[in-house]
Amino acid sequence: VAGSDLHRRIELGGPDDELKELADTFDEMLDRLDRAFESQRRFVSNASHELRTPLAINRTLLEVQLADPDASPELTQLGKTLLATNERSEQLVEGLLLLARSENKVVDKKPVDLSEVAAQAVEQTRGEAHTKDVEFRGVRQQVFAQGNGVLLERIALNLVQNAVRYNIPEEGWVEVSTEAQPGCAVLVVSNTGPMVPAYEIENLFEPFRRLRTERTGSDKGVGLGLSIVRSVVRAHDGTITAEPREGGGLVVRVVLPL
């Protein structure tokens, strides 16, 4: 019996004594586990199909539109932007499905420049930050972590988006930094924002849990961002910690193996 093979059974013969009863109970437990894992595998397979199909259709429609020689420059630029967004969604779906298939462990790891990942997250969030009068800061040193590039990008993007959205109304800032430490790569995202009681920190990493809207001034999201971040960090054998920043806001530190 192994994690990848739950089909074997003890099937102990002999008299109906305590030892056989224990073996039968163990076999019944393996039956339940086998059914549960099989159900999970079917769900991942179905989800893969359901998520990939509409994205593939969107990609085809956009590519057909971009091939139209009579399309206006504005429409062509919009199509390119939407195609790039669709491509990122496809890559994210593949990354999350890979995570599910590998039983919450990333098995196919490659060197990923964490500073580049952080810089991309900053650029993707710059428009929203400008709207909310939030300034970006931080020094991003080149450092390579072992992992899945798409999933690491999701870590950075979720953290930066949260830092921008849960900020102060005027003259706020978000600091995004990367650095190398012995044996690990570190991403730190800190921000100005509302005061966060220490007892609420752990709750922020639970699904569908957020600070109350009236305290943050943000109604975006459904409270999955930080829970996804923690799951992906753990899948990379890393750690994530958060602590209240003096004066308001948070300091979130992600540590990943080199």
N, C-alpha and C positions, 0 to 999 in steps of 0.2 A: 504494500500500500504506500502510495506517495501522493504528493500534492497534485501531480499531473496525471495520476492513475488511481481512481477510487473504485475501480471495478472489481478488484480482488476481495474475497471474503474468507473468513476463517473456516466456516462450515464444519464446525467441530462435531464429530459423531460421538457415539457412546451413550452411556446412561444419562437420564435427565437430572443431573446433579447441579450444584452451584456453579461449577466451572463451565458446563455447557450453557447454563442460563446466562452467564456473563458473556460468553462468546456470541450467543444469539443476540444479546442486547447490543454488543459491539457491531455485529453485522447490520442490525437495523439502523444504528446510528450512521454507518457508512452509506446505507441506502438513501437516507434522508440527505446526507451531504452531497452524494452523487447527483441526486435530483436537483438540489439547489444550485450546484455548479453548472449543471447542464442547462438549467433555466437561465442562468446568467449568461452563458455562452450564446444561447439563442437570442437573448435580448440584445447583446452586443452586435450580433450578426444582423438582426432586423433594424436596429438603430443605424448601423452603417449604411444599409440600403436606403432607409427613409431620409437620412440626412444628406447623403451624397447625391441622390437623384435630383432634388430641386436645385441644388447648387450647380450640377452639371447642365441642367436645362438653362439656368440663368447665364452660364458661361457661353453656351452655344448661341443664345439669342443676342448677347452682347457682341460676340465675334462676328455674327452676321451683320449687325448694324454697323460695326466698325469697317466692314468690307465695302460698305456702300459709298461709291465715289461722289455721290451727290449730297452726302451728309454735310451739314454746316460745321465750321470749326468748333463752335460751342458744343454741339451735340457730340462731335468726335471726342472732345476733351472729357465731357461727362461720361461717355462710354468707357474711356480708358480708366477713369477714376473708379467707376463701378466695377470694371473688370479686375482691377487690382484689389479692391475690397473683397470681391467674390473669391479671388484666388487665396487671400489670407484666410477667409472663412473655410475654404476647402482644406487648407493646410492645418488649420486648427482642429477641424473635425478629425482628420487623419491622426493628429497628435493625441487627441483625447481618446480615440478608439484604440490607438496603440497602447496608451496608458491602461485602459480597461483590460485589454487582452493580456497584458503582462502582469496582471494581478497587482496593480498599483506600484509596480517597479519598472523603471525605464531600463531596458536591457540593451538597447542599441544606442550607446552613447558616443558622441563625437566632441572634439574641442570646439567650444563656442565662446566667442569674444563677448564677455559680459558688458564691457564698456559700450560696444556697438549695440547690443540689445537694449541697454539703458537709453542710449542716444535716440534709438528708433522710438522708444516709448515716449520720450520727451517730445519728439517731433509730431507724433500722432496726437498728442494731447495739447499741443501749443495753441491751437485755435480756441479750444474751450478755456484754457488758462487765460488767454488774452481777454476773452469775454468777461471773465470773473475777476480781472485785475490781479492775477497771480503771476509772480515772477519766478522763473526757473533759475536755480543756482546749482553749484556743485562741480567737483573735479572728478572726471571719469578716467581713471588710469586703465590702460589696457591690461586685462587679465582674462585668462581662458579657464572656463569651467567645463567639466565633462557632463554632457547631457544632450537632451533633444532641443534643438534650436527653437522650434515653434513653441514648445511648452515653456521654455525659459523666457521667451518674448512675452508670453501671457502673464508670467509672474511680474515682470517689470511693468507691463502696461496696466494691469489691475492695481498695482501699488501706486503708480503715478496718477491714474485716474481718481482713485480714492483720495489721494493727497490734495488734488486740485478741487474736487467736489466738496470735500469736507474741510473748508478753509474759512478764513474770515472774510467779511464783505469787501474790504478795501485794503490795498497794499499788502496782500498776503504773499507768501513765497513757498516754494517747494524746492528742497535740496535733494538732488539725485547724485550719488557718488558711488564709485566702484574702486576697489583696491585689492591688492594681493596681500595675504597674510600666510604664515607658515602652513603649507598643506591645504590651503583653501582660498577660494575667491569670495569676496564680500560685496554685497549690494546693500546700500543704506539709503532709505527714502525717509526724509523728515519734512515736516511742514508746520506752518502756523495753523491755528484752528481753534475750535472750542476746547475748553478744559475737559479732559477725559479722566474720570475716576479710575484708579488702578484696578478696582474690582470689576470694571466693565471690559477690561482688555481681553480676557479669555473669551468672553461672549462674542466679541467682534469676529472671531474666527469660526463661529458656528454658522451653519447655513441659515439664511433668512433672518439674520440678526444684524441690526444696525443701530447706531445712535439715533435718538429720537429726532425727527425732522425739524421740530421747532428749535432744537439746539444747534443744528448744523446748517440749516437753510438750504439743504439739498434734498430733492425728492427723486433723484435719478437712481436707477439700479433697484434690485430686489434683495440685496443682502447676500449675494453668492460670491462676490469678488474675493474676499479674504479667505473664505473657506476653500475656494479653488486654489488660491495661492498656496495655502498650507498643504493641501493634498499633493500638489505638483512638487513642492519643495521636498516633502517626505519621500516621494517617488524617486527623487534624485539623491537620496541619502543625505539630504541637507537639513538644516535647522532654520527656523524663523522665530524671531522674538520681537515683541513690541513693548514699548514703555511710554508713558506720558512725557511730553516735552514740557520743560519748565516754561510757563507762560501760555501754554495751550498747544494743542496739536499732538502729534505722535512721532516717535522715532522707530522705524521698522527696519530690522537688520536681517538679511538673508545670507546664510553661510553655506557655500556649496563646495564639494571636494574638487580638487584640481584634476 
